[in-house]
């Protein structure tokens, strides 16, 4: 994937071109399982891509009943997934631990960790983000799991230094994974609404943003969002299920409409984790 500095977007219900998912696994050899469509074709650093993957009846590499068996070691980089439909049993080969996953499950699969997948429904669909940088990070040996419905007792205020504007605050976040095998990788949930930091009384918030920490790949889970690009003046209206690929350095105005917005995000940068 090349360097991409423009905003890309898609949807969990994309009607794009699906192709067989073929890859060469250094552990398990040549593989072809399910179908994939790419939504994000690159980022401003490292190797970054994202899209959708699905299995089902009459799809390449799947069983006659639509289920699918996959052995996979994430050879291209850390893969972060959100299950959109279906269920599966995922076994960590090194330990034999079985993780039962379903719609809403967040799966952080570290590079080279060997997994065995068995989908247990006749159809499965996931949103994936693949990331690999050139700077050593913090390798993990096990899956890190979360859920889009996680609601910890304490959410952290989201604060950042926006170039030219200083420290900013908008909404609050819950981090699921804070490091990656390479560079910087952060996975979590972010929300805005009534009573949250930086938000208006009705729950809305509008702020200038350039994703200064790294490229962000986002799925809007709840609510409505308007994103306006400063240089081009393009305005994008997003709703639940939409995918937003925001490159680091692109100046936009982000508006979370009232009363509530919630996103799932993956932040990546080819820099050492702070």
Buried (B, 14 or more C-beta within 10 A) or exposed (E): BEEBEEBBBBBBEBEEEBEEBEBEBEEBEEBEBBBBBBBBBBBBBBBBBBBBBBBBEEBBBBBEEBBBBBBBBBBBBBBBBBBBBBBBEBBBBEEEEEBEBBBBBBBBBBBBBBBBBBBEBBBBBBBBBBBBBEBEBBBBEBBBBBBBEEEEEEBEEBEBEBEEEEEBBBBBBBBBBBBBBBBBBBBBBBBBBEEBBBBBEEBBBBBBBBBEBBBBBBBBBBBBBBBBBEEEEEEBEBEBBBBBBBBBEBBBBBBBBBBBBBBBBBBBBBBEBE
